[in-house]
Amino acid sequence: MSIILEVKDLVKHYKMGSETVKAVDHTNLSVERGKFTAIVGRSGSGKSTLLHLLGGLDRPDSGKVIIEDKDIYSLGNDMLAKFRRKKIGFIFQDFNLIPSLTVWENVVLPMGLDGRKINEKEVLDILNHIDLAQKKDAMPNTLSGGQKQRTAIARALASKPAIILADEPTGNLDSQTELEVMALLKNCVKEFGQTLVMITHDETVAQMADEIILIEDGKVVNHS
């Protein structure tokens, strides 16, 4: 398997009063293409900061994040934003859907922003796969939490990114819906040949992954 994501000596420290918080502290890791990798750690372990750095949402103090052989922090802000739209799909805990757009419009929005032609058949295939085709014209405020998160999953898949990053994607769901969404997400990653990196504090969710990376105090302490 080829390496799609590599992190080299990544550092991100914050000042909080007189204290220095070592959110990400000389971290190294790699992720194989096509794998589902869970990053786990307690609250305050640095996993959310790490995910933001992996996705180009925040710049590190030093170190490298390499996606498909591109050092993303060698790019200027505009080029980094373009790279992020094309190469990285995001799934957030709070869904991040635009309330004035339908399910379909939310799903195709990133491609539209990037000026890419939308393959309607491919998008419909994804919606069918996650049992949302019948809701494609619905507004987000009419959806259940599980349907909102499935819309976010469809949006991430439709752009055909190099990698999908998920930030506690089941954190706002009840336990039954959580398991349904996670099974669906894992199946979609396999079905559509995607690579998924997900942060979670939920041991049950983490056990569904192909690999688990444990973070403590901003460092990788175990990779299994």
Beta strands, then each sheet from edge to edge (+ up, - down):
strand 1: 3-16
strand 2: 19-32
strand 3: 36-40
strand 4: 62-67
strand 5: 70-71
strand 6: 88-92
strand 7: 163-167
strand 8: 196-200
strand 9: 211-216
strand 10: 219-223
sheet 1: 2+ 1- 4+ 5-
sheet 2: 6+ 7+ 8+ 3+ 9+ 10-
end
